[in-house]
Amino acid sequence: MGRMHTHRHGKSHSIRPHVLTKPEWVKQSADEIEKMVVKYSKDGMTPSQIGIKLRDQHAIPLVKVVADKTMGRILEENGLRPDMPEDLENMVRKAIGLQKHLKENHGDRRNIRSLELIEAKVHRLSVYYKKIGRIPRTWKYKSVVAQLE
């Protein structure tokens, strides 16, 4: 899949398993995996960090394949789903960091453009999350408000 604001293809990433059946080397049951996901979430880990930890330390390629539920569904059932989606929160955090940088470096034209592109992605994602009901319809990204948080 290509990137949104560039001509490069963006192929440098880990590859998701293409077989959607439970591998034979996974010894944990679905209940054990759900308990691990809940425990790691209570420890303050984000869903992507939980997935990486399960992959690297417990040899679980995909939670959905083994537990028959997505990680988001498991967190939602246990009341641990974060208020703001992780990808939107990361983009807002990146925009805040760029705004702080641009306060000190007024002539940094390249990062002014980068901030515009990041804010466009934030607005695009927020429209999607409002449409599916993941964030409130009244939520709005404002650069001044984001700096205060």
C-alpha positions in Angstrom: 0.0 0.0 0.0 1.3 3.4 -0.9 1.7 6.4 1.4 -0.8 9.2 1.5 1.4 12.3 0.9 4.5 10.9 -0.9 5.5 9.0 -4.1 7.3 6.2 -2.3 5.6 2.9 -1.8 6.3 2.3 1.9 7.1 -1.4 1.8 9.3 -1.4 4.8 7.3 -3.0 7.5 6.6 -6.4 9.1 4.3 -8.7 7.1 1.1 -9.8 8.6 0.5 -13.6 8.5 -1.5 -14.6 5.5 -2.9 -17.9 6.9 -5.8 -17.2 9.1 -5.8 -20.5 11.0 -4.4 -21.1 14.5 -0.8 -22.3 14.2 0.1 -25.5 15.8 2.9 -24.1 17.9 0.6 -21.7 19.8 0.1 -23.5 23.1 -2.1 -20.9 24.9 -5.9 -21.1 24.9 -8.2 -18.3 23.9 -8.9 -17.6 27.6 -5.2 -17.4 28.5 -4.6 -14.9 25.6 -7.6 -12.8 26.7 -6.2 -12.7 30.3 -2.8 -11.6 29.0 -4.3 -8.8 26.8 -6.3 -7.5 29.8 -3.3 -7.7 32.1 -1.0 -5.9 29.7 -3.6 -3.2 29.1 -4.0 -2.7 32.8 -0.3 -2.3 33.0 -0.6 0.7 30.7 0.4 -0.8 27.4 -1.2 0.3 24.1 -2.9 -2.2 21.8 0.0 -2.1 19.4 2.5 -2.7 22.2 0.5 -5.6 23.5 0.5 -7.1 20.0 4.2 -6.8 19.7 4.8 -8.3 23.2 2.5 -11.2 22.4 4.3 -11.8 19.1 7.8 -11.5 20.4 7.6 -13.1 23.9 4.7 -15.5 23.6 4.9 -16.5 19.8 1.3 -15.5 19.1 1.1 -14.2 15.6 -2.4 -12.7 15.7 -4.8 -12.4 18.6 -7.8 -12.6 16.3 -6.8 -16.0 14.9 -6.1 -17.6 18.2 -8.7 -16.0 20.5 -11.5 -15.6 17.8 -11.8 -12.0 18.8 -9.9 -8.9 17.9 -7.8 -7.2 20.6 -10.1 -4.2 20.4 -13.2 -6.4 21.1 -11.4 -8.0 24.1 -10.5 -4.6 25.5 -14.0 -3.3 24.9 -15.6 -6.3 26.7 -13.4 -5.6 29.7 -14.0 -1.9 29.8 -10.4 -1.1 28.9 -10.7 0.5 25.5 -9.0 3.9 25.3 -11.2 6.9 24.7 -9.2 8.1 21.6 -8.0 5.6 19.0 -4.3 4.9 19.2 -3.4 6.0 15.6 -5.3 9.3 16.0 -3.6 10.0 19.4 -0.2 9.3 17.9 -0.8 11.7 15.0 -2.0 14.5 17.4 1.1 13.9 19.6 3.3 14.2 16.5 1.6 17.4 15.5 2.1 18.9 19.0 5.8 18.0 18.8 6.2 19.7 15.4 4.3 22.8 16.7 6.7 23.1 19.6 9.7 22.7 17.2 8.2 25.4 14.9 7.8 27.9 17.8 11.6 27.8 18.2 12.5 27.5 14.6 10.4 29.9 12.6 12.1 29.5 9.3 11.9 25.7 9.1 9.8 25.6 5.9 10.0 21.8 5.4 8.5 21.1 8.8 5.8 23.7 8.3 4.7 21.6 5.3 5.0 18.4 7.4 2.7 19.9 10.0 0.2 20.7 7.3 0.3 17.2 6.1 0.0 15.7 9.5 -3.0 17.9 10.4 -4.7 16.9 7.1 -4.3 13.2 8.2 -5.7 14.0 11.6 -8.8 15.6 10.1 -9.2 12.8 7.6 -9.0 10.2 10.4 -11.3 12.1 12.7 -14.0 12.2 10.0 -13.8 8.4 9.7 -13.9 7.9 13.5 -16.8 10.2 13.8 -18.7 8.4 11.1 -18.2 5.0 12.8 -19.0 6.4 16.2 -15.6 5.8 17.8 -15.1 9.4 18.9 -17.9 12.0 19.7 -19.2 14.0 16.7 -18.3 17.2 18.6 -14.6 16.3 18.8 -12.5 18.7 16.8 -8.7 19.0 16.4 -7.5 22.5 17.1 -3.8 23.2 17.1 -4.0 25.6 20.1 -6.1 23.2 22.2 -3.8 20.3 21.3 -0.7 22.2 22.6 -2.4 22.6 26.0 -3.0 18.9 26.5 
